[in-house]
Amino acid sequence: MRSTTSLVLAAMLAAPAVTAPLMATPALAQQAATVDPKAASGFIQSLSDKAFAVLRDASLSQAQRDQKFRTLLQEGFALDVIGNSVLGTARRTATPEQLRAFHAAFPDYVIRIYATRLTEYGNSQLKVTGTTPAPRGDIYVRTLVTGPKVQQPVRADWRLRQTPDRGLKIIDLSLEGVSMAVTQRDEFTVKIQSKGLDALIAEIRTGGTASAAARPASPGKSK
């Protein structure tokens, strides 16, 4: 089921607007405050409503849709935190130049992998069902995704962090209990171990290394 939900929900994850290479920042490394459950729920519901509205807008070209997704991603996701997470232990030995190159390429990699596969899920809906505390003062916003292309409701849990300088940001998404950050990190780790970090960066620049979460599968069915 990871593929269908990631396709539906990657609308909010599928297009970065990073104006400069993002590194791990002290502001994001430190927690400003515990996340307010009501604010977190509203944040996810609002972001999902905007994303599905973009998907439903038949007047948009793919390029226009991608640009709107970029804006949503900038609004909702801490891609620097996510990028560092999916790099795993390779981040410790990477050079500053490699880190800059990776963070510059990672956002566009996400959109290439997901965005063109999203349009058929425009009639889906996301409903917030509750919240649960997460480590480090973060919070999980529990949601269900339903729609004509989704045979069974899909559980999607969003991990949010309150950052001192940028407000609420999503740092991970779990689909049916499977963390997308962990899934991507495992795949990147295999690539780095076999070919090296420079090769991985080259691949994501050209749209290679598709995540298992993005590969086609039957809608609404778990793997």
Backbone hydrogen bonds, N-H to C=O, Kabsch-Sander energy under -0.5 kcal/mol:
donor,donor_aa,acceptor,acceptor_aa,energy
5,T,1,M,-2.0
6,S,2,R,-2.5
7,L,3,S,-2.2
8,V,4,T,-2.6
9,L,5,T,-3.7
10,A,6,S,-2.3
11,A,8,V,-0.8
12,M,9,L,-2.0
13,L,10,A,-0.7
14,A,10,A,-1.8
19,T,17,A,-0.7
29,A,25,T,-1.8
30,Q,26,P,-1.4
32,A,162,Q,-1.4
33,A,162,Q,-0.6
35,V,137,G,-1.9
40,A,36,D,-2.5
41,S,37,P,-2.5
42,G,38,K,-2.2
43,F,39,A,-2.1
44,I,40,A,-2.1
45,Q,41,S,-2.4
46,S,42,G,-2.5
47,L,43,F,-2.3
48,S,44,I,-2.6
49,D,45,Q,-2.3
50,K,46,S,-2.1
51,A,47,L,-2.2
52,F,48,S,-2.7
53,A,49,D,-1.7
54,V,50,K,-1.7
55,L,51,A,-2.0
56,R,52,F,-1.9
57,D,53,A,-0.8
57,D,54,V,-0.7
58,A,56,R,-1.3
60,L,57,D,-1.4
65,R,61,S,-2.6
66,D,62,Q,-2.7
67,Q,63,A,-2.0
68,K,64,Q,-2.0
69,F,65,R,-2.2
70,R,66,D,-2.2
71,T,67,Q,-1.8
72,L,68,K,-2.0
73,L,15,A,-0.7
73,L,69,F,-2.8
74,Q,70,R,-2.3
75,E,71,T,-1.9
76,G,72,L,-2.2
77,F,73,L,-2.9
78,A,170,I,-2.4
79,L,77,F,-1.2
82,I,78,A,-2.4
83,G,79,L,-3.0
84,N,80,D,-2.2
85,S,81,V,-2.1
86,V,82,I,-2.6
87,L,83,G,-1.3
88,G,84,N,-0.9
88,G,85,S,-0.8
90,A,87,L,-1.4
91,R,88,G,-1.5
92,R,89,T,-1.5
93,T,89,T,-0.6
93,T,90,A,-0.6
94,A,90,A,-1.1
99,L,95,T,-2.4
100,R,96,P,-2.4
101,A,97,E,-2.3
102,F,98,Q,-2.7
103,H,99,L,-2.6
104,A,100,R,-1.7
105,A,101,A,-1.6
106,F,102,F,-2.7
109,Y,105,A,-1.8
110,V,106,F,-1.9
111,I,107,P,-1.7
112,R,108,D,-2.2
113,I,109,Y,-2.1
114,Y,110,V,-2.0
115,A,111,I,-1.9
116,T,111,I,-0.5
117,R,114,Y,-2.0
118,L,115,A,-1.6
121,Y,118,L,-2.4
122,G,119,T,-1.5
124,S,121,Y,-1.7
125,Q,146,T,-3.5
127,K,144,L,-2.5
129,T,142,R,-3.3
130,G,142,R,-1.2
132,T,140,Y,-2.2
134,A,138,D,-2.3
137,G,134,A,-0.7
138,D,135,P,-1.7
139,I,160,L,-1.9
140,Y,132,T,-3.4
141,V,139,I,-0.5
141,V,158,W,-2.9
142,R,130,G,-2.9
142,R,140,Y,-0.7
143,T,156,A,-1.9
144,L,127,K,-2.1
145,V,154,V,-2.3
146,T,125,Q,-2.5
147,G,150,V,-0.6
150,V,147,G,-1.6
151,Q,149,K,-0.7
154,V,145,V,-2.2
156,A,143,T,-2.4
156,A,154,V,-0.5
157,D,174,S,-3.0
158,W,141,V,-2.4
158,W,156,A,-0.5
159,R,172,D,-2.6
160,L,139,I,-3.1
160,L,158,W,-0.6
161,R,169,K,-2.6
163,T,161,R,-0.8
163,T,167,G,-2.3
167,G,163,T,-1.2
169,K,161,R,-2.1
170,I,76,G,-3.2
171,I,159,R,-3.0
172,D,159,R,-1.0
174,S,157,D,-3.0
175,L,178,V,-2.6
176,E,155,R,-2.9
176,E,174,S,-0.6
178,V,175,L,-1.6
179,S,177,G,-0.6
180,M,173,L,-3.0
183,T,179,S,-2.2
184,Q,180,M,-2.5
185,R,181,A,-2.5
186,D,182,V,-2.5
187,E,183,T,-1.7
188,F,184,Q,-2.6
189,T,185,R,-2.7
190,V,186,D,-1.7
191,K,187,E,-1.8
192,I,188,F,-2.9
193,Q,189,T,-2.6
194,S,190,V,-1.8
195,K,191,K,-2.9
196,G,191,K,-0.8
196,G,192,I,-1.3
200,L,196,G,-1.6
201,I,197,L,-2.6
202,A,198,D,-2.1
203,E,199,A,-2.1
204,I,200,L,-2.6
205,R,201,I,-1.7
206,T,202,A,-1.0
206,T,203,E,-0.6
207,G,204,I,-0.5
208,G,203,E,-3.0
214,A,211,S,-1.7
215,R,211,S,-0.5
215,R,212,A,-0.8
221,K,218,S,-1.6
